[in-house]
């Protein structure tokens, strides 16, 4: 029997869920805000506690919630420190997106690569 023509194992299904969760996290941070987070919530219901899929869903949710808090903080600072008519507004917006938001995207991409191997974000168990 050819080993390439076998049914997917539960490990393969878990890795697929983990990578889908990491991809939804990246989509939420880039092209599909809110929709990507809804996909993460939907994936959360499909994962088993303690599995690598659940781990990556929760990790994606944490990364995206932290990004949302950072975005709200920068928005509040923009309003408090000059409003939208201030020339400093563009300094805050450009600085946020080139530094902070990019870090969140890199973290989500790193989580995606780790999910492909069935690994956690760090080597700690």
C-alpha positions as CSV (number, residue, x, y, z in Angstrom):
1,X,0.0,0.0,0.0
2,X,1.3,3.4,-0.9
3,X,1.9,5.5,2.3
4,X,1.1,8.7,0.4
5,X,-2.5,7.6,0.0
6,X,-3.7,7.4,3.6
7,X,-6.4,9.1,5.5
8,X,-5.3,12.2,7.3
9,X,-4.4,11.6,10.9
10,X,-5.7,13.5,13.9
11,X,-2.3,15.2,14.1
12,X,-2.7,16.5,10.5
13,X,-6.2,17.8,11.3
14,X,-4.8,19.6,14.4
15,X,-2.0,21.1,12.4
16,X,-4.5,22.2,9.8
17,X,-6.7,23.9,12.5
18,X,-3.6,25.5,14.0
19,X,-2.5,26.9,10.6
20,X,-6.0,28.1,9.8
21,X,-6.1,29.9,13.1
22,X,-2.8,31.6,12.5
23,X,-3.9,32.5,9.0
24,X,-7.1,34.0,10.4
25,X,-5.0,36.0,12.8
26,X,-2.9,37.4,10.0
27,X,-6.0,38.2,8.0
28,X,-7.5,40.1,10.9
29,X,-4.4,42.2,11.3
30,X,-4.1,42.9,7.5
31,X,-7.0,42.6,5.0
32,X,-10.1,41.4,6.9
33,X,-10.3,43.1,10.3
34,X,-13.2,41.8,12.4
35,X,-14.0,39.0,9.9
36,X,-10.7,37.4,10.7
37,X,-11.5,37.6,14.4
38,X,-14.9,36.1,13.9
39,X,-13.2,33.2,12.1
40,X,-10.9,32.8,15.1
41,X,-14.0,32.6,17.4
42,X,-15.5,30.0,15.0
43,X,-12.3,28.0,15.0
44,X,-12.2,28.1,18.8
45,X,-15.5,26.2,18.9
46,X,-14.0,23.5,16.6
47,X,-10.9,22.8,18.6
48,X,-10.3,20.5,21.6
49,X,-8.9,21.8,24.8
50,X,-5.2,21.2,25.2
51,X,-4.6,20.6,21.5
52,X,-2.2,22.5,19.2
53,X,-5.2,23.9,17.3
54,X,-6.7,25.4,20.4
55,X,-3.3,26.8,21.4
56,X,-2.9,28.6,18.1
57,X,-6.5,29.9,18.2
58,X,-6.0,31.4,21.6
59,X,-2.6,32.8,20.6
60,X,-4.1,34.4,17.6
61,X,-6.9,35.9,19.7
62,X,-4.3,37.3,22.2
63,X,-2.2,38.8,19.5
64,X,-5.3,40.5,17.9
65,X,-6.7,41.7,21.1
66,X,-3.3,43.3,22.0
67,X,-3.2,44.9,18.5
68,X,-6.8,46.3,19.0
69,X,-5.8,47.7,22.4
70,X,-2.7,49.3,20.9
71,X,-4.7,50.8,18.1
72,X,-7.3,52.2,20.5
73,X,-4.5,53.7,22.7
74,X,-2.9,55.4,19.7
75,X,-6.2,56.7,18.5
76,X,-7.0,58.1,22.0
77,X,-3.5,59.7,22.1
78,X,-4.1,61.3,18.7
79,X,-7.4,62.8,19.8
80,X,-6.0,64.0,23.2
81,X,-2.7,65.4,21.8
82,X,-4.0,67.6,19.0
83,X,-7.0,66.0,17.3
84,X,-7.2,65.1,13.7
85,X,-6.3,68.5,12.4
86,X,-2.9,68.5,14.0
87,X,0.2,67.8,11.8
88,X,1.4,65.4,14.5
89,X,-1.6,63.1,13.8
90,X,0.3,61.7,10.7
91,X,3.4,61.2,12.8
92,X,1.4,59.0,15.2
93,X,-0.4,57.1,12.5
94,X,2.7,56.4,10.4
95,X,4.8,55.5,13.5
96,X,2.1,53.2,14.8
97,X,1.7,51.3,11.5
98,X,5.4,51.1,10.7
99,X,6.5,50.0,14.1
100,X,3.8,48.6,16.4
101,X,1.4,47.1,13.9
102,X,4.2,45.6,11.9
103,X,5.4,43.8,15.0
104,X,2.0,42.3,15.5
105,X,2.0,41.1,11.9
106,X,5.5,39.6,12.3
107,X,4.4,37.8,15.5
108,X,1.3,36.4,13.7
109,X,3.5,35.3,10.8
110,X,5.9,33.6,13.2
111,X,2.9,31.8,14.8
112,X,1.8,30.7,11.4
113,X,5.2,29.1,10.7
114,X,5.2,27.4,14.1
115,X,1.7,26.1,13.5
116,X,2.8,24.5,10.2
117,X,5.3,22.4,12.2
118,X,2.8,21.6,14.9
119,X,4.8,23.5,17.4
120,X,4.0,26.1,20.0
121,X,5.1,29.8,19.7
122,X,7.9,29.1,22.2
123,X,9.7,26.0,23.2
124,X,8.2,25.9,26.7
125,X,5.5,23.3,27.2
